[in-house]
Amino acid sequence: MHVYEVLKRPIVTEKTMIATDDFNKVTFEVDMRANKLQVKDAVETAFDVDVVDVHVMVMPAKTTRRGKQIRIRQPKWKKAVVTLASGDSIQLFEGV
């Protein structure tokens, strides 16, 4: 998998912005096939920062019911929380 195919989009919510400001952690939606090492390489290459730690989790699918049928409203996806070194920051998240 190519380095620029790993990161899909940043996750921008109140909770992730607090983590960015207080703990220097940035959250991304990543490709389902990506592992921690690929996420670390992708962030370091794309944003020219030092990555200290990476946590990866799979968010479950959201379903709905219509009688006996169960439909998937939103498929499962993978999220990565990346901890940056103490002096680094990503300009994408500054002032948001």
N, C-alpha and C positions, 0 to 999 in steps of 0.2 A: 504494500500500500504506500502511495506517495505521501510525503510529509504534509502537503497542503490539502490532502483529502481527509485527514484525521479530524481537524476542527471544523465543525459545521457552523456554529453561531455562539455568541456569548449569551449567558443567561443573566438578564438584568431584572432583578426584583429588589424589594426593600431588604430582604434578608441577605442577599448576595452583596448588595452595596454596603451594608453594615460590616460584613465579613471582609470586604475589600478595604474599607477605611480602618478598621480596628486591628485585623489580623493579617493583612496583606495576602488575602486569598481571593482567587479569581475563579469563576465557574463558567464552564463551557459545555455545550452539547457536542458530543463526539460520535464518531462512527461506531457502530455496534461491534465491528471487528477489531477495533483498536485496543491495545493494552496500555499499561502504565508507561512503559518505556517509549512507545510511539507517541503518546500524548506529551511526555516530557520533551522529546526531541522536536515535536511540532511547535510547542509554545516557545522553546528556546530559539528555534529557527525563525519563526514568524515575527516575534516581538523583540528579539535580542535581549533577553533577560536570563537570569539564573534561577532555575527551578529547584527548590529544596525538597518538596514532597508532593505526591500526587495521590489522590483518593478517587477511585472509579466506582460508580454504582449504576446498576440497571434500574431504571424507573419502570414500574409495572404499567401494563396497558389499562386504559380506562374503559370499562364496559357499561352497557346499558341492557335492560331487559324489556322485551315485548312479549308478554305471555311466557311461553316456554323457551323462546328464542333468546339467545345471548349474543349481542352484537358488540363488536369492538368499536368504540368511539374514537379512541386515540391509541395507536400502536405503542409498544414498549420502546424505550429509547435509553441511551447511555449518557450519564452525566459525569463530568470530571471536575473535581475541586483541586486547583493547583495552588500550592503555597510558594510564593516568590521569596527571593532573598531580601534581607532587611532594607537594602538601599534601592531596590528595583521597583518599578511600577509600569503599568501599561497605559499609554496615553488614551486608549479607547475608553477607559473607565474614569478618566479624570473629569470632574465637574458634572457628572451625571446625577 
